[in-house]
Amino acid sequence: MEFLNRIEISHIILIITTLSGYIIAFIQWKLKRKYERNALISEKKYQVYSEVLHKFDEVNTNLRLNSTELIYSSVDVFKTIIKSKSQEEIDNALISFNNKLNEQTRKVFQPLHILTQEQNKLKLICSDTLLQKIDKYITISTKLVLNYQNLLSDIKQTDFNEIEKKFNVIKDDKDWKEIESLFEEIIFLMRKEIGYA
């Protein structure tokens, strides 16, 4: 009891100030840690989202080039077949066309394959809404690629008008509009999750 009698008000104020300083320092440390963690998460999301958007861009570019190149390549091959007089010229034209088709298919499927692998990273960091949009985007992109493959497997030497009609149907497909709309929605959601929207 004698100890309490010797404590002056200035000592009590000093003890309270010291304790409140430690409490405030601890709170600041926790807040700083939380903000640094959020900044690190945003930075990681930005890196993953950038990679995914780059792959989306690659898929879009390859799908567009694929359709245009396929139309012109197939027309050139059929003109060569019609004009050529020897079987060797026809064979060379068909081999060249087949090589172009294989290369274009590889160009389109490679980014789609990588996008499918990137989905595992995305499952860890993005929202369910964004993940659903990305899944839908990949599904539609795959469908478009498969439509081209099916069309190419149906090509015959004599049905030029039919080929052109099928290419136009695929080119004007509603999936193209939907994929463009999905791309914009995905970008908006990614920006929102990173904190830029």
TIRO-2110 file (N, C-alpha, C; in Angstrom, 1 decimal):
// TIRO-2110
0.8, -1.2, 0.0, N, 1, A
0.0, 0.0, 0.0, CA, 1, A
0.9, 1.3, 0.0, C, 1, A
2.0, 1.1, 0.6, N, 2, A
2.9, 2.2, 0.7, CA, 2, A
3.4, 2.6, -0.7, C, 2, A
3.5, 1.6, -1.5, N, 3, A
4.0, 1.8, -2.9, CA, 3, A
3.0, 2.7, -3.7, C, 3, A
1.7, 2.4, -3.5, N, 4, A
0.6, 3.2, -4.2, CA, 4, A
0.6, 4.6, -3.7, C, 4, A
0.9, 4.8, -2.4, N, 5, A
0.9, 6.2, -1.9, CA, 5, A
2.0, 7.0, -2.5, C, 5, A
3.1, 6.4, -2.8, N, 6, A
4.3, 7.1, -3.4, CA, 6, A
4.1, 7.4, -4.8, C, 6, A
3.2, 6.8, -5.6, N, 7, A
3.0, 7.1, -7.0, CA, 7, A
2.3, 8.4, -7.2, C, 7, A
2.9, 9.2, -7.9, N, 8, A
2.3, 10.5, -8.2, CA, 8, A
1.5, 10.4, -9.5, C, 8, A
0.7, 11.4, -9.7, N, 9, A
-0.1, 11.5, -11.0, CA, 9, A
0.8, 11.5, -12.2, C, 9, A
1.9, 12.1, -12.1, N, 10, A
2.8, 12.2, -13.3, CA, 10, A
3.3, 10.8, -13.6, C, 10, A
3.5, 10.0, -12.6, N, 11, A
4.0, 8.6, -12.9, CA, 11, A
2.9, 7.8, -13.6, C, 11, A
1.6, 8.0, -13.1, N, 12, A
0.5, 7.3, -13.8, CA, 12, A
0.3, 7.7, -15.2, C, 12, A
0.5, 9.0, -15.5, N, 13, A
0.4, 9.6, -16.8, CA, 13, A
1.5, 9.0, -17.7, C, 13, A
2.7, 8.9, -17.1, N, 14, A
3.8, 8.3, -17.8, CA, 14, A
3.6, 6.8, -18.2, C, 14, A
3.0, 6.1, -17.3, N, 15, A
2.7, 4.7, -17.5, CA, 15, A
1.7, 4.5, -18.6, C, 15, A
0.6, 5.3, -18.5, N, 16, A
-0.5, 5.3, -19.5, CA, 16, A
0.0, 5.7, -20.9, C, 16, A
0.9, 6.7, -20.9, N, 17, A
1.4, 7.1, -22.2, CA, 17, A
2.3, 6.1, -22.8, C, 17, A
3.1, 5.4, -22.0, N, 18, A
4.0, 4.4, -22.5, CA, 18, A
3.2, 3.2, -23.0, C, 18, A
2.2, 2.8, -22.2, N, 19, A
1.3, 1.6, -22.7, CA, 19, A
0.6, 2.0, -23.9, C, 19, A
0.0, 3.2, -24.0, N, 20, A
-0.8, 3.6, -25.2, CA, 20, A
0.2, 3.7, -26.4, C, 20, A
1.4, 4.1, -26.2, N, 21, A
2.4, 4.1, -27.3, CA, 21, A
2.7, 2.8, -27.9, C, 21, A
2.8, 1.8, -27.0, N, 22, A
3.0, 0.4, -27.4, CA, 22, A
1.8, -0.1, -28.1, C, 22, A
0.6, 0.2, -27.6, N, 23, A
-0.6, -0.3, -28.2, CA, 23, A
-0.8, 0.4, -29.6, C, 23, A
-0.5, 1.7, -29.7, N, 24, A
-0.6, 2.3, -31.0, CA, 24, A
0.4, 1.8, -32.0, C, 24, A
1.6, 1.5, -31.5, N, 25, A
2.7, 0.9, -32.4, CA, 25, A
2.2, -0.4, -32.9, C, 25, A
1.6, -1.2, -32.0, N, 26, A
1.2, -2.6, -32.4, CA, 26, A
0.1, -2.5, -33.4, C, 26, A
-0.9, -1.6, -33.2, N, 27, A
-2.0, -1.4, -34.2, CA, 27, A
-1.4, -0.9, -35.5, C, 27, A
-0.5, 0.0, -35.5, N, 28, A
0.1, 0.5, -36.8, CA, 28, A
0.9, -0.7, -37.5, C, 28, A
1.6, -1.5, -36.7, N, 29, A
2.3, -2.6, -37.3, CA, 29, A
1.3, -3.6, -38.0, C, 29, A
0.2, -3.9, -37.3, N, 30, A
-0.9, -4.8, -37.8, CA, 30, A
-1.5, -4.2, -39.1, C, 30, A
-1.8, -2.9, -39.1, N, 31, A
-2.4, -2.2, -40.3, CA, 31, A
-1.4, -2.2, -41.4, C, 31, A
-0.1, -1.9, -41.1, N, 32, A
0.9, -1.9, -42.2, CA, 32, A
1.1, -3.3, -42.8, C, 32, A
1.1, -4.3, -42.0, N, 33, A
1.2, -5.6, -42.4, CA, 33, A
0.0, -6.0, -43.3, C, 33, A
-1.2, -5.6, -42.9, N, 34, A
-2.4, -5.9, -43.7, CA, 34, A
-2.4, -5.2, -45.0, C, 34, A
-2.0, -3.9, -45.1, N, 35, A
-1.9, -3.1, -46.3, CA, 35, A
-0.8, -3.7, -47.2, C, 35, A
0.3, -4.1, -46.7, N, 36, A
1.4, -4.7, -47.5, CA, 36, A
0.9, -6.0, -48.1, C, 36, A
0.2, -6.8, -47.3, N, 37, A
-0.3, -8.0, -47.8, CA, 37, A
-1.3, -7.8, -48.9, C, 37, A
-2.2, -6.8, -48.7, N, 38, A
-3.2, -6.5, -49.8, CA, 38, A
-2.5, -6.0, -51.0, C, 38, A
-1.4, -5.2, -50.9, N, 39, A
-0.6, -4.7, -52.0, CA, 39, A
0.1, -5.9, -52.7, C, 39, A
0.6, -6.8, -51.9, N, 40, A
1.3, -8.0, -52.5, CA, 40, A
0.3, -8.9, -53.3, C, 40, A
-0.9, -9.0, -52.7, N, 41, A
-2.0, -9.8, -53.4, CA, 41, A
-2.4, -9.2, -54.7, C, 41, A
-2.6, -7.8, -54.6, N, 42, A
-2.9, -7.1, -55.8, CA, 42, A
-1.9, -7.2, -56.9, C, 42, A
-0.6, -7.1, -56.5, N, 43, A
0.5, -7.3, -57.4, CA, 43, A
0.5, -8.6, -58.1, C, 43, A
0.3, -9.7, -57.3, N, 44, A
0.3, -11.0, -57.8, CA, 44, A
-0.9, -11.2, -58.7, C, 44, A
-2.0, -10.7, -58.4, N, 45, A
-3.2, -10.8, -59.2, CA, 45, A
-2.9, -10.1, -60.6, C, 45, A
-2.3, -8.9, -60.5, N, 46, A
-2.0, -8.1, -61.7, CA, 46, A
-1.1, -9.0, -62.6, C, 46, A
-0.1, -9.6, -62.0, N, 47, A
0.8, -10.5, -62.9, CA, 47, A
0.1, -11.6, -63.5, C, 47, A
-0.7, -12.3, -62.8, N, 48, A
-1.5, -13.5, -63.3, CA, 48, A
-2.5, -13.0, -64.3, C, 48, A
-3.2, -11.9, -64.0, N, 49, A
-4.2, -11.4, -64.9, CA, 49, A
-3.5, -10.9, -66.2, C, 49, A
-2.4, -10.3, -66.1, N, 50, A
-1.7, -9.8, -67.3, CA, 50, A
-1.3, -11.0, -68.2, C, 50, A
-0.8, -12.1, -67.6, N, 51, A
-0.5, -13.3, -68.4, CA, 51, A
-1.7, -13.8, -69.1, C, 51, A
-2.8, -13.9, -68.3, N, 52, A
-4.0, -14.4, -68.9, CA, 52, A
-4.6, -13.5, -70.0, C, 52, A
-4.6, -12.2, -69.8, N, 53, A
-5.0, -11.3, -70.9, CA, 53, A
-4.1, -11.4, -72.1, C, 53, A
-2.8, -11.6, -71.9, N, 54, A
-1.9, -11.8, -73.1, CA, 54, A
-2.3, -13.1, -73.8, C, 54, A
-2.7, -14.1, -73.1, N, 55, A
-3.1, -15.4, -73.8, CA, 55, A
-4.4, -15.2, -74.5, C, 55, A
-5.3, -14.5, -73.9, N, 56, A
-6.6, -14.2, -74.5, CA, 56, A
-6.4, -13.4, -75.8, C, 56, A
-5.5, -12.5, -75.8, N, 57, A
-5.2, -11.7, -77.0, CA, 57, A
-4.6, -12.6, -78.1, C, 57, A
-3.7, -13.5, -77.7, N, 58, A
-3.1, -14.4, -78.6, CA, 58, A
-4.2, -15.3, -79.2, C, 58, A
-5.1, -15.8, -78.4, N, 59, A
-6.2, -16.7, -78.9, CA, 59, A
-7.0, -15.9, -79.9, C, 59, A
-7.4, -14.7, -79.5, N, 60, A
-8.3, -13.8, -80.4, CA, 60, A
-7.6, -13.6, -81.7, C, 60, A
-6.3, -13.2, -81.7, N, 61, A
-5.5, -12.9, -82.9, CA, 61, A
-5.4, -14.1, -83.7, C, 61, A
-5.1, -15.2, -83.1, N, 62, A
-4.9, -16.5, -83.9, CA, 62, A
-6.3, -17.0, -84.5, C, 62, A
-7.3, -16.8, -83.8, N, 63, A
-8.6, -17.2, -84.3, CA, 63, A
-9.0, -16.3, -85.5, C, 63, A
-8.8, -15.0, -85.4, N, 64, A
-9.1, -14.1, -86.5, CA, 64, A
-8.2, -14.4, -87.7, C, 64, A
-6.9, -14.5, -87.5, N, 65, A
-6.0, -14.8, -88.6, CA, 65, A
-6.3, -16.2, -89.2, C, 65, A
-6.6, -17.1, -88.3, N, 66, A
-6.9, -18.4, -88.8, CA, 66, A
-8.1, -18.4, -89.8, C, 66, A
-9.1, -17.7, -89.5, N, 67, A
-10.3, -17.7, -90.4, CA, 67, A
-10.0, -17.0, -91.7, C, 67, A
-9.3, -15.9, -91.7, N, 68, A
-8.9, -15.2, -92.9, CA, 68, A
-8.0, -16.0, -93.8, C, 68, A
-6.9, -16.5, -93.1, N, 69, A
-5.9, -17.3, -93.9, CA, 69, A
-6.5, -18.5, -94.5, C, 69, A
-7.4, -19.2, -93.7, N, 70, A
-8.0, -20.4, -94.2, CA, 70, A
-8.8, -20.2, -95.4, C, 70, A
-9.6, -19.1, -95.4, N, 71, A
-10.4, -18.8, -96.6, CA, 71, A
-9.5, -18.6, -97.8, C, 71, A
-8.5, -17.7, -97.7, N, 72, A
-7.6, -17.4, -98.8, CA, 72, A
-6.8, -18.7, -99.2, C, 72, A
-6.3, -19.4, -98.3, N, 73, A
-5.5, -20.6, -98.6, CA, 73, A
-6.3, -21.6, -99.3, C, 73, A
-7.6, -21.8, -98.8, N, 74, A
-8.4, -22.9, -99.5, CA, 74, A
-8.7, -22.5, -100.9, C, 74, A
-9.1, -21.2, -101.1, N, 75, A
-9.4, -20.7, -102.4, CA, 75, A
-8.2, -20.8, -103.4, C, 75, A
-7.0, -20.5, -102.9, N, 76, A
-5.7, -20.6, -103.7, CA, 76, A
-5.5, -22.1, -104.0, C, 76, A
-5.7, -22.9, -103.1, N, 77, A
-5.4, -24.4, -103.4, CA, 77, A
-6.4, -24.9, -104.4, C, 77, A
-7.7, -24.5, -104.3, N, 78, A
-8.6, -25.0, -105.3, CA, 78, A
-8.4, -24.4, -106.7, C, 78, A
-7.9, -23.2, -106.7, N, 79, A
-7.6, -22.6, -108.0, CA, 79, A
-6.4, -23.3, -108.6, C, 79, A
-5.4, -23.6, -107.8, N, 80, A
-4.3, -24.4, -108.3, CA, 80, A
-4.7, -25.8, -108.8, C, 80, A
-5.6, -26.4, -108.0, N, 81, A
-6.0, -27.8, -108.4, CA, 81, A
-6.8, -27.7, -109.8, C, 81, A
-7.6, -26.7, -109.9, N, 82, A
-8.3, -26.6, -111.2, CA, 82, A
-7.4, -26.3, -112.4, C, 82, A
-6.5, -25.3, -112.2, N, 83, A
-5.6, -24.9, -113.3, CA, 83, A
-4.5, -25.9, -113.6, C, 83, A
-4.1, -26.7, -112.6, N, 84, A
-2.9, -27.5, -112.8, CA, 84, A
-3.2, -28.7, -113.8, C, 84, A
-2.1, -29.1, -114.4, N, 85, A
-2.2, -30.1, -115.4, CA, 85, A
-1.6, -31.4, -115.0, C, 85, A
-0.7, -31.3, -114.0, N, 86, A
-0.1, -32.5, -113.5, CA, 86, A
-0.5, -32.9, -112.1, C, 86, A
-0.4, -34.2, -111.8, N, 87, A
-0.8, -34.6, -110.5, CA, 87, A
0.2, -34.1, -109.5, C, 87, A
1.5, -33.9, -109.9, N, 88, A
2.5, -33.5, -108.9, CA, 88, A
2.2, -32.1, -108.4, C, 88, A
1.7, -31.2, -109.3, N, 89, A
1.3, -29.8, -108.9, CA, 89, A
0.2, -29.9, -107.9, C, 89, A
-0.8, -30.7, -108.2, N, 90, A
-1.9, -30.9, -107.3, CA, 90, A
-1.5, -31.4, -105.9, C, 90, A
-0.6, -32.4, -105.9, N, 91, A
-0.1, -33.0, -104.7, CA, 91, A
0.7, -31.9, -103.9, C, 91, A
1.5, -31.2, -104.5, N, 92, A
2.3, -30.1, -103.9, CA, 92, A
1.4, -29.0, -103.3, C, 92, A
0.3, -28.7, -104.0, N, 93, A
-0.6, -27.7, -103.5, CA, 93, A
-1.3, -28.2, -102.2, C, 93, A
-1.8, -29.5, -102.3, N, 94, A
-2.5, -30.1, -101.2, CA, 94, A
-1.6, -30.2, -100.0, C, 94, A
-0.3, -30.6, -100.2, N, 95, A
0.6, -30.8, -99.1, CA, 95, A
0.9, -29.4, -98.4, C, 95, A
1.1, -28.4, -99.2, N, 96, A
1.3, -27.0, -98.7, CA, 96, A
0.1, -26.6, -97.9, C, 96, A
-1.1, -26.8, -98.4, N, 97, A
-2.3, -26.4, -97.7, CA, 97, A
-2.4, -27.2, -96.4, C, 97, A
-2.1, -28.5, -96.4, N, 98, A
-2.2, -29.3, -95.2, CA, 98, A
-1.2, -28.8, -94.2, C, 98, A
0.0, -28.4, -94.6, N, 99, A
1.0, -27.9, -93.7, CA, 99, A
0.5, -26.6, -93.0, C, 99, A
-0.1, -25.7, -93.9, N, 100, A
-0.7, -24.4, -93.3, CA, 100, A
-1.8, -24.7, -92.3, C, 100, A
-2.6, -25.7, -92.6, N, 101, A
-3.7, -26.0, -91.7, CA, 101, A
-3.2, -26.5, -90.4, C, 101, A
-2.2, -27.4, -90.4, N, 102, A
-1.6, -27.9, -89.2, CA, 102, A
-0.9, -26.8, -88.4, C, 102, A
-0.2, -25.9, -89.0, N, 103, A
0.4, -24.8, -88.3, CA, 103, A
-0.6, -23.9, -87.7, C, 103, A
-1.7, -23.5, -88.4, N, 104, A
-2.7, -22.7, -87.9, CA, 104, A
-3.5, -23.3, -86.7, C, 104, A
-3.7, -24.6, -86.8, N, 105, A
-4.4, -25.3, -85.7, CA, 105, A
-3.5, -25.3, -84.5, C, 105, A
-2.2, -25.5, -84.7, N, 106, A
-1.3, -25.5, -83.6, CA, 106, A
-1.2, -24.1, -82.9, C, 106, A
-1.2, -23.0, -83.8, N, 107, A
-1.2, -21.7, -83.3, CA, 107, A
-2.4, -21.4, -82.4, C, 107, A
-3.5, -21.9, -82.8, N, 108, A
-4.7, -21.6, -82.0, CA, 108, A
-4.8, -22.5, -80.7, C, 108, A
-4.5, -23.7, -80.9, N, 109, A
-4.7, -24.6, -79.7, CA, 109, A
-3.6, -24.4, -78.7, C, 109, A
-2.4, -23.9, -79.0, N, 110, A
-1.4, -23.7, -78.0, CA, 110, A
-1.8, -22.7, -77.0, C, 110, A
-2.3, -21.5, -77.3, N, 111, A
-2.7, -20.6, -76.3, CA, 111, A
-4.0, -21.1, -75.5, C, 111, A
-4.8, -21.8, -76.2, N, 112, A
-6.0, -22.4, -75.5, CA, 112, A
-5.6, -23.4, -74.5, C, 112, A
-4.6, -24.2, -74.8, N, 113, A
-4.0, -25.2, -73.9, CA, 113, A
-3.4, -24.4, -72.7, C, 113, A
-2.7, -23.4, -72.9, N, 114, A
-2.0, -22.6, -71.9, CA, 114, A
-3.1, -21.9, -71.0, C, 114, A
-4.1, -21.4, -71.6, N, 115, A
-5.2, -20.8, -70.9, CA, 115, A
-5.9, -21.8, -69.9, C, 115, A
-6.1, -23.0, -70.4, N, 116, A
-6.6, -24.0, -69.6, CA, 116, A
-5.8, -24.3, -68.4, C, 116, A
-4.4, -24.3, -68.6, N, 117, A
-3.5, -24.5, -67.5, CA, 117, A
-3.5, -23.3, -66.5, C, 117, A
-3.7, -22.1, -67.1, N, 118, A
-3.8, -20.9, -66.2, CA, 118, A
-5.0, -20.9, -65.3, C, 118, A
-6.0, -21.6, -65.7, N, 119, A
-7.2, -21.7, -64.9, CA, 119, A
-6.9, -22.1, -63.5, C, 119, A
-6.0, -23.0, -63.3, N, 120, A
-5.6, -23.4, -62.0, CA, 120, A
-5.1, -22.3, -61.1, C, 120, A
-4.3, -21.4, -61.7, N, 121, A
-3.8, -20.3, -60.9, CA, 121, A
-5.0, -19.3, -60.6, C, 121, A
-5.9, -19.2, -61.6, N, 122, A
-7.0, -18.3, -61.5, CA, 122, A
-7.9, -18.7, -60.4, C, 122, A
-8.1, -20.0, -60.2, N, 123, A
-9.0, -20.6, -59.2, CA, 123, A
-8.5, -20.2, -57.8, C, 123, A
-7.3, -19.9, -57.7, N, 124, A
-6.7, -19.6, -56.4, CA, 124, A
-6.9, -18.1, -56.0, C, 124, A
-7.0, -17.2, -57.0, N, 125, A
-6.9, -15.8, -56.7, CA, 125, A
-8.2, -15.0, -57.2, C, 125, A
-8.9, -15.5, -58.1, N, 126, A
-10.0, -14.6, -58.6, CA, 126, A
-11.4, -15.0, -58.1, C, 126, A
-12.3, -14.1, -58.2, N, 127, A
-13.7, -14.3, -57.7, CA, 127, A
-14.4, -15.4, -58.6, C, 127, A
-15.4, -15.9, -58.0, N, 128, A
-16.2, -16.9, -58.7, CA, 128, A
-16.8, -16.3, -60.0, C, 128, A
-17.3, -15.1, -59.9, N, 129, A
-17.9, -14.4, -61.1, CA, 129, A
-16.9, -14.3, -62.2, C, 129, A
-15.7, -13.9, -61.9, N, 130, A
-14.6, -13.8, -62.9, CA, 130, A
-14.2, -15.2, -63.5, C, 130, A
-14.1, -16.1, -62.6, N, 131, A
-13.8, -17.5, -63.1, CA, 131, A
-14.8, -18.1, -64.0, C, 131, A
-16.1, -17.8, -63.7, N, 132, A
-17.2, -18.3, -64.6, CA, 132, A
-17.1, -17.6, -66.0, C, 132, A
-16.8, -16.3, -66.0, N, 133, A
-16.6, -15.6, -67.3, CA, 133, A
-15.4, -16.2, -68.1, C, 133, A
-14.3, -16.4, -67.4, N, 134, A
-13.1, -17.0, -68.1, CA, 134, A
-13.4, -18.4, -68.6, C, 134, A
-14.1, -19.2, -67.8, N, 135, A
-14.5, -20.5, -68.3, CA, 135, A
-15.4, -20.5, -69.5, C, 135, A
-16.3, -19.6, -69.5, N, 136, A
-17.2, -19.4, -70.6, CA, 136, A
-16.4, -18.9, -71.9, C, 136, A
-15.5, -18.0, -71.7, N, 137, A
-14.6, -17.5, -72.8, CA, 137, A
-13.8, -18.7, -73.4, C, 137, A
-13.2, -19.5, -72.5, N, 138, A
-12.4, -20.6, -73.0, CA, 138, A
-13.3, -21.6, -73.8, C, 138, A
-14.5, -21.9, -73.2, N, 139, A
-15.4, -22.8, -73.9, CA, 139, A
-15.8, -22.3, -75.3, C, 139, A
-16.2, -21.0, -75.4, N, 140, A
-16.6, -20.5, -76.7, CA, 140, A
-15.4, -20.5, -77.7, C, 140, A
-14.2, -20.1, -77.2, N, 141, A
-13.0, -20.1, -78.0, CA, 141, A
-12.7, -21.5, -78.6, C, 141, A
-12.9, -22.5, -77.7, N, 142, A
-12.7, -23.9, -78.1, CA, 142, A
-13.7, -24.3, -79.1, C, 142, A
-14.9, -23.9, -78.9, N, 143, A
-16.0, -24.2, -79.8, CA, 143, A
-15.7, -23.6, -81.2, C, 143, A
-15.2, -22.4, -81.3, N, 144, A
-14.9, -21.7, -82.6, CA, 144, A
-13.8, -22.5, -83.3, C, 144, A
-12.8, -22.9, -82.5, N, 145, A
-11.7, -23.6, -83.1, CA, 145, A
-12.2, -25.0, -83.7, C, 145, A
-13.0, -25.6, -82.9, N, 146, A
-13.6, -26.9, -83.4, CA, 146, A
-14.5, -26.8, -84.6, C, 146, A
-15.2, -25.6, -84.6, N, 147, A
-16.0, -25.4, -85.8, CA, 147, A
-15.2, -25.2, -87.1, C, 147, A
-14.0, -24.6, -86.9, N, 148, A
-13.1, -24.5, -88.1, CA, 148, A
-12.6, -25.8, -88.5, C, 148, A
-12.2, -26.6, -87.5, N, 149, A
-11.7, -27.9, -87.8, CA, 149, A
-12.8, -28.8, -88.5, C, 149, A
-14.0, -28.7, -88.0, N, 150, A
-15.1, -29.5, -88.7, CA, 150, A
-15.3, -29.0, -90.1, C, 150, A
-15.2, -27.7, -90.3, N, 151, A
-15.4, -27.2, -91.6, CA, 151, A
-14.3, -27.7, -92.5, C, 151, A
-13.1, -27.6, -92.1, N, 152, A
-12.0, -28.1, -92.9, CA, 152, A
-12.0, -29.6, -93.2, C, 152, A
-12.6, -30.3, -92.3, N, 153, A
-12.6, -31.8, -92.6, CA, 153, A
-13.7, -32.1, -93.6, C, 153, A
-14.7, -31.1, -93.8, N, 154, A
-15.7, -31.3, -94.8, CA, 154, A
-15.4, -30.8, -96.2, C, 154, A
-14.2, -30.1, -96.3, N, 155, A
-13.9, -29.5, -97.6, CA, 155, A
-13.7, -30.6, -98.7, C, 155, A
-14.4, -30.4, -99.8, N, 156, A
-14.2, -31.2, -101.0, CA, 156, A
-13.8, -30.4, -102.1, C, 156, A
-13.3, -31.0, -103.1, N, 157, A
-12.7, -30.2, -104.2, CA, 157, A
-13.8, -29.4, -105.1, C, 157, A
-15.0, -29.8, -105.1, N, 158, A
-15.9, -29.2, -106.0, CA, 158, A
-16.9, -28.3, -105.4, C, 158, A
-17.1, -28.2, -104.1, N, 159, A
-18.1, -27.4, -103.5, CA, 159, A
-17.6, -26.0, -103.0, C, 159, A
-17.1, -25.2, -103.9, N, 160, A
-16.6, -23.8, -103.5, CA, 160, A
-17.7, -23.0, -102.9, C, 160, A
-18.9, -22.9, -103.5, N, 161, A
-19.9, -22.1, -102.9, CA, 161, A
-20.3, -22.6, -101.5, C, 161, A
-20.3, -23.9, -101.3, N, 162, A
-20.7, -24.4, -100.0, CA, 162, A
-19.6, -24.0, -99.0, C, 162, A
-18.4, -24.1, -99.4, N, 163, A
-17.3, -23.7, -98.5, CA, 163, A
-17.4, -22.3, -98.1, C, 163, A
-17.6, -21.4, -99.0, N, 164, A
-17.8, -20.0, -98.7, CA, 164, A
-18.9, -19.7, -97.8, C, 164, A
-20.1, -20.4, -98.0, N, 165, A
-21.2, -20.2, -97.2, CA, 165, A
-20.9, -20.7, -95.7, C, 165, A
-20.2, -21.8, -95.6, N, 166, A
-19.9, -22.3, -94.2, CA, 166, A
-18.9, -21.3, -93.5, C, 166, A
-17.9, -20.8, -94.3, N, 167, A
-17.0, -19.8, -93.7, CA, 167, A
-17.7, -18.6, -93.2, C, 167, A
-18.7, -18.1, -94.1, N, 168, A
-19.4, -16.9, -93.7, CA, 168, A
-20.3, -17.2, -92.5, C, 168, A
-20.9, -18.4, -92.4, N, 169, A
-21.7, -18.7, -91.2, CA, 169, A
-20.8, -18.6, -89.9, C, 169, A
-19.6, -19.2, -90.0, N, 170, A
-18.8, -19.2, -88.9, CA, 170, A
-18.3, -17.8, -88.6, C, 170, A
-18.0, -17.0, -89.6, N, 171, A
-17.5, -15.7, -89.4, CA, 171, A
-18.5, -14.8, -88.8, C, 171, A
-19.8, -15.0, -89.1, N, 172, A
-20.9, -14.1, -88.6, CA, 172, A
-21.6, -14.8, -87.4, C, 172, A
-20.9, -15.8, -86.8, N, 173, A
-21.5, -16.5, -85.7, CA, 173, A
-21.7, -15.6, -84.5, C, 173, A
-22.7, -15.8, -83.7, N, 174, A
-23.0, -15.0, -82.5, CA, 174, A
-21.9, -15.2, -81.5, C, 174, A
-21.2, -16.3, -81.6, N, 175, A
-20.1, -16.5, -80.6, CA, 175, A
-19.0, -15.5, -80.7, C, 175, A
-18.8, -14.9, -81.9, N, 176, A
-17.8, -13.9, -82.0, CA, 176, A
-18.2, -12.6, -81.2, C, 176, A
-19.5, -12.3, -81.3, N, 177, A
-19.9, -11.1, -80.5, CA, 177, A
-19.9, -11.4, -79.0, C, 177, A
-20.3, -12.6, -78.7, N, 178, A
-20.3, -13.0, -77.3, CA, 178, A
-18.9, -13.0, -76.7, C, 178, A
-17.9, -13.5, -77.5, N, 179, A
-16.5, -13.6, -77.0, CA, 179, A
-16.0, -12.2, -76.8, C, 179, A
-16.3, -11.3, -77.7, N, 180, A
-15.8, -9.9, -77.5, CA, 180, A
-16.5, -9.2, -76.3, C, 180, A
-17.7, -9.5, -76.1, N, 181, A
-18.4, -9.0, -74.9, CA, 181, A
-17.8, -9.6, -73.6, C, 181, A
-17.6, -10.9, -73.6, N, 182, A
-17.0, -11.5, -72.5, CA, 182, A
-15.6, -10.9, -72.2, C, 182, A
-14.8, -10.7, -73.2, N, 183, A
-13.5, -10.1, -73.0, CA, 183, A
-13.6, -8.8, -72.3, C, 183, A
-14.5, -7.9, -72.7, N, 184, A
-14.6, -6.6, -72.0, CA, 184, A
-15.1, -6.8, -70.6, C, 184, A
-16.0, -7.7, -70.3, N, 185, A
-16.5, -8.0, -69.0, CA, 185, A
-15.3, -8.5, -68.1, C, 185, A
-14.5, -9.4, -68.7, N, 186, A
-13.4, -10.0, -67.9, CA, 186, A
-12.4, -8.9, -67.6, C, 186, A
-12.1, -8.0, -68.5, N, 187, A
-11.2, -6.9, -68.2, CA, 187, A
-11.7, -6.0, -67.1, C, 187, A
-13.0, -5.7, -67.2, N, 188, A
-13.6, -4.9, -66.1, CA, 188, A
-13.5, -5.6, -64.8, C, 188, A
-13.8, -6.8, -64.7, N, 189, A
-13.8, -7.6, -63.4, CA, 189, A
-12.4, -7.7, -62.9, C, 189, A
-11.4, -7.9, -63.8, N, 190, A
-10.0, -8.0, -63.3, CA, 190, A
-9.6, -6.6, -62.8, C, 190, A
-9.9, -5.5, -63.5, N, 191, A
-9.5, -4.2, -63.0, CA, 191, A
-10.2, -3.9, -61.6, C, 191, A
-11.4, -4.4, -61.5, N, 192, A
-12.1, -4.2, -60.2, CA, 192, A
-11.4, -5.0, -59.1, C, 192, A
-11.0, -6.2, -59.4, N, 193, A
-10.4, -7.0, -58.3, CA, 193, A
-9.0, -6.5, -57.9, C, 193, A
-8.3, -5.9, -58.9, N, 194, A
-7.0, -5.3, -58.6, CA, 194, A
-7.1, -4.0, -57.9, C, 194, A
-8.2, -3.3, -58.1, N, 195, A
-8.4, -2.1, -57.4, CA, 195, A
-8.3, -0.9, -58.3, C, 195, A
-8.4, -1.1, -59.6, N, 196, A
-8.3, 0.1, -60.6, CA, 196, A
-9.6, 0.5, -61.2, C, 196, A
-10.7, -0.1, -60.8, N, 197, A
-12.0, 0.3, -61.4, CA, 197, A
-12.9, 0.9, -60.3, C, 197, A
END
